[in-house]
Amino acid sequence: MRSKDKISYFYDGDVGSVYFGPNHPMKPHRLCMTHHLVLAYGLHNKMEVYRPHKAYPVELAQFHSADYVEFLNRITPDTQNLFPNEMARYNLGEDCPVFDNLFEFCQIYAGGTIDAARRLNNQLCDIAINWAGGLHHAKKCAASGFCYINDLVLGILELLKYHARVLYIDIDVHHGDGVEEAFYFTDRVMTVSFHKYGDKFFPGTGDMKDTGERDGRFYSINVPLKDGIDDGSFNRLFKTIISKVVETYLPGAIVLQCGADSLAGDRLGCFNLSIDGHAECVRFVKKFNLPLLVTGGGGYTKENVARCWALETGVLLDTELPNEIPDNDYIKYFAPDYSLKLPGGHIENMNSKSYIGTIKMQVMENLRCLQHAPGVQMQEVPPDFYIPDFDEDEQNPDERVDQHTQDKHIQRDDEYYDGDHDNDDA
């Protein structure tokens, strides 16, 4: 057991100020609310807080097509009407609107996940947190489900430079389709998604029989659930499957997407999880003591999202938080009881014991196949179909910057400091 986990936390206040538009369920303002709870509980004193770098277009193009990245970079609300074909091709519009500072928003949340992966790779921390990340629906050449750039895929590609195997776990109420699709043909990444499936629920993928193809056969695990699953059923299933996955796959690092739309009472969700039930998944994954990258994701009842991610920051820091929310800039959102914890919901649980048993049995069977699957011997290099070839020796040594120097250039988030560097008035 490590004596004390070293935790890096990434946040940029600009990410919470973008606006998807009236009536759109995605409210990035929830990130400001989360951060202020983290500050109010004094959690920032127990971890290193960084402002992420804004990911460069070339970094985003490690996964996404260059033409899509370039279009995101130049499209604005004023010019979108001039490009109807491209808007349709890249699935921009209703669910994924073009808004002011869209590309900068993508650069910040993706930069946070990339920086988190790099710090883990360089053993500068044990756990890295980017609540702004976790946008798991974005595809190589298109936006989807409120997601434009898939920061999770970019973070995993970064981890693959140092680890033969990376495990991706997703507890958002929606299927982690963009991440699964990106790694569907490789055994270098195992994806495990727990999600609502059926009744035409978005995105419509994530059937239990979708298990990966070619080298990736049996390396995609889907746990399709019905409405109303509660803490007990969810946690039992989660712990059984994840412990077997870790024992069988032996990942070098874990990426955990903590979408909070699986909480009871979410505007777009249909599960009954309490905040404690959701956080139990985080607590369980932490116990494996593997390099861990934690992101946000969905979550559309914003005061509950902030509650959840603040409590989970505490879990990652082994810090029990008082249930009474301390005074902060957003205290009015937590009325009338100002409590941190949220109980489970009361939607009828449509997941019968026999249904849960069937899922468990099928997943375990797939994992048994995995032990005999070809390709379990992992090659130690990143898959070249995503990572461009370059020879470090041929780079101009004057332009080459070692990771340690880069890390020193990552700014501390000084939003809560007094003095010359305080940027509250910026």
Salt bridges, closest charged atoms under 4 A:
ASP5 OD1 - ARG2 NE 2.64
ASP5 OD2 - LYS286 NZ 2.96
ASP12 OD2 - ARG51 NE 3.91
GLU48 OE2 - LYS6 NZ 3.52
GLU48 OE1 - ARG119 NH2 3.32
GLU59 OE1 - HIS53 NE2 2.79
GLU59 OE2 - ARG118 NH2 2.94
GLU70 OE2 - ARG74 NE 3.03
GLU104 OE2 - LYS54 NZ 2.56
ASP115 OD1 - HIS53 ND1 2.75
ASP126 OD1 - ARG2 NE 3.73
GLU158 OE2 - ARG118 NE 3.29
GLU158 OE2 - LYS161 NZ 3.34
ASP170 OD2 - HIS136 ND1 2.65
ASP172 OD2 - HIS136 NE2 3.68
ASP172 OD1 - HIS174 ND1 3.28
ASP177 OD1 - HIS137 ND1 2.68
ASP177 OD2 - LYS139 NZ 2.91
GLU180 OE1 - HIS175 NE2 3.07
ASP199 OD2 - LYS196 NZ 2.54
ASP207 OD2 - LYS209 NZ 3.17
ASP227 OD1 - LYS196 NZ 2.69
GLU247 OE2 - LYS244 NZ 3.29
ASP261 OD2 - HIS174 ND1 2.99
ASP276 OD2 - LYS341 NZ 3.49
GLU280 OE2 - LYS239 NZ 2.88
GLU280 OE1 - ARG283 NH1 3.14
GLU312 OE2 - HIS278 ND1 2.52
ASP318 OD2 - LYS286 NZ 3.12
GLU320 OE2 - LYS341 NZ 4.00
ASP329 OD2 - HIS36 NE2 3.49
GLU365 OE1 - ARG368 NH2 2.96
ASP407 OD1 - ARG119 NH1 3.55
GLU415 OE2 - ARG51 NH2 3.89
